[in-house]
Amino acid sequence: MNQNIVLETCKNIRALARVSLQGKWKLAVAATAVYMVALMLPAAILEIIFSGKENAALLSGLYTFLVAAPFTIGYDIFCLNLFRRKECEIAQVFYGFERFFKAVGLYFVMGLFICLWLLVFIIPGFIAAYRYSQAFLIMIDHPEYGILQCLAESKRLMTGNKMKLFSLEVSFIGWAILASIPMAAISSFFTFNAVALASLGSLLGSIAYFWLSPYLCVASVAFYEIANGNLRPGVIEAEATVMGEEN
């Protein structure tokens, strides 16, 4: 896998994402809805069923821990295929379960490394999160890699690129604030009326993210493709100019 310093502007990377999503927004929103509901709804149901019992949060947290990595890999597979103009379908959200143990192992080890850096200080932990941010995508492209190899490749790929990915994510802050308004309102309403319904309120409030999440995920895939050398500057410029910046 090659490694390149990402010099493209955040504007161009977002434009690449929008070009990829043209004509596929409905499919992307549906896949995101399946991903988020499958990830959040069972956890919310567990909290409601075991409300008032001390193991409620434990069961909910255990479910989230076990399925977060497989679902994230499945969603990344969908977004990768969408960006690469390959066949993509909603069922791909569940493809991460085909490598369940490896996915959970990577999620655990990556979280452990980040937590260890957080013990040093917040900033090293923050940097570590970006250092290992490409590990899931690398696992998808290279299923033969072991967990530590995926992390090492992500570290190499992100050398000199961490600030660019941070800037790209920050460039979505306006959309994120707009999407968070209904989430905050609905979550507060449910929490005020019944603490056990807080997770359900978070799920209902996240509906705006059904549109924002694929945009952000596909933009992150575009960043990954540039960083690993799969996109040449000439191709990037040509495709990015297909659509103008909305903001």
N, C-alpha and C positions, 0 to 999 in steps of 0.2 A: 504494500500500500504506500503510495506516494504521500508526501507532506508538503503543503504549500502555505505560505502566509496569505491569509485572506485580506485582500486589499479592496475588494468591492465595497461600495457604499451600502449601508443598511437599506437605503431607498431601492437600489437595484435588486438586492436580495429579496425584499418584500415583493417587488414587481415580478420576479421569477416565480414566487409562490402563487401570486394571483394568476399568472399565465397558466400555471399547471392546474389551478382550480377551475379555470374557465370551463363551463359546461359540466362540471362535476361537483358543484357546490352541494346539491341535494344529496348525492351519494356520500360526500364527506361529512355533512351534518348528520345523516342517518348513522354512519359508522361511529361518529363521535358520541351520539346519543346512546348507542348500544354499549360502547366502551364505558362511559361514565355511569350509566344506570347499572350495568353489571358489576362495576367496581364499588358503587356507593349504596345501592338499594339493599342488598343482603345485609350489609353492615348496619344500615338504619333499622331494618326489620329485627335484627338480633338485639339491638338496643331497646326497641319497643317491647319485644317479648320478655326480655330479662330486666326490664326497668325496675329499679329499686334494689336489685341484687348486685352484690359486689363484683360478680364475674361478668357483668354486662359489658363493660368497657374492654375487659380482657378478651372476650369472645369476638367482639367487633374488631378490635385491633389485630387479633390473630388472623381473622379472615382477610383483612386488608393486607397484612404482611404477606400472606401466602399467595394472593392473587394479583397484587400490584405489579410485580415484575412480569409475569406472563401476559397480563393484559396490556402493559406498556409496550412490550416487545411486539405483540400482535398489532397494536395501533400503529407502531412505528413501521411494521411491515406494510400495512395499508398505505401509509403516507409515502414511504419509499417507492412503492409500486405506482402510486398516483403521480409522483414527481417524475419518475423515470418513464412514464407513459406505458407502463405495463398493465396487464389485466389486474384490476383491483375490485374487490367485493367485500361486503360487510363481514362475511364469515372470517375474513383474515384477522379480524380483531381477536379471534380465539386461537390463532395459530401458535401463539407463544406457549400454549400448554403442551405442545409437542416436545418442547425442551424445558419442561417445568422445573426440574431439579437444578439444572444449570442456570436457569433464569433467576430462581430464588437465591441460589448460591452467589451469583454475581451481585444481586441486589443487596444481600447481607454483607458481603465483603466490601463492596463499595461504600455502603453506609457506615461500616466499621471504620474504614480508613478516614472518611470525612469526620466522623465523631472524634477520632483520635487527634486529628488536626484541630478540631474545635476546642479540645482540651488545652491546646497550646494557646490559642487565641481565636477570636471570631474571624479575623481576616484570613489566616491560613486555612481555616475550615471552608470559608467562602471560596477561596482559590482552588482548594481541593475538589469542591463540587464541580467547578468548571473543568478542572483537569481530567476528571473521569466522566464528563458529560456525554462523550461519544461511545461509551462502552457498549451500550445496548445495540446501537446501529452497527458497530463493528462485529458484534456477535451474530447479527443477522447476515451480514455479508460474508462472514468467515465462521461458520458453525463448527469448524474443526479447531478453532482456537480454544484454549482453556480460559478459565476465569481470570487468572493473573495476566495472561497474554492480552486479553481484551482490555484490561485496565492499563497495561503498559503501552499498548497501541494508542489508546485514547490520550494518554499522557504525552506521547510523542506527537500525535496529530494536533494537540492543542498548544504545543509550544509556540509561543508568539501569537496565538489566536484567541486566548481567553478573553482579552478585553474586547475583541470584535464581537464575540458571541454575547458578551454582557451588553454591549451597546445595541446589538440587534434586539435582544429581549427588552431592553429599556425603551426602544423605539415603539413598542406596542403598549406603552403605559397608558396612553390616552384611551385606547380601546379597552384595556383591562379595567380602568376606573369606571367606564360606562357599564361594562358587564358586571362589575361588582356591586353596583347600586341595587339592582333587584335582589341579588344574593343576600346582601346585608339586611334589606328590608324584610324579606321573607324569612330568613333565618332568625331574625330578632323576634318576629311575630310568633313563630313556632316555639322558640326557646322560652318566651315570656309565658305562653299558655301551657307548655308541658316540656320540661327539660328532655324527656325521653324522645321527643319528636325533633330535637335539634338536628340530628343527622338527616332526617327526612326533609326538613326545611332547607338544609344546605343543598340537597340534591335538586329540589324544586327551584331553588334560587340560582342554580348553576346553568339553567337553560340557555342563557345568553352566551355561555361559553361553548355551546354546541356549534356556534359559528366562529368564535374567536380561536378555539383550540386547533381546528384544522389549519387555519391560516398560520398560526404560530408554529405548529408542528411541521408543516410543509416548508416554511421559511427556514426552520432549523435543519431540515433535510437538505435544502439548497446550500446552506452554509457548509454542511458536512461534505457535500459533493464537490464544492469548491476547494475545501481544505485537503481532501484526499486526491485532488487532481483530476477528477472525473469531468469537470467542466473547464473549458478553455476560456480565457478572457474574451476572445472574439465572439464566442457563442453566448457568453453571459451578456455582453453588451447588446447583441442583436435581439435576444429574447427579452431583456429587461426593458427595451424601448417599445415593445409591443403595447405595453400599457403605461400610462402616465401615473404619477403618484397622486393618490386621492387626497392626501392631506398636505 
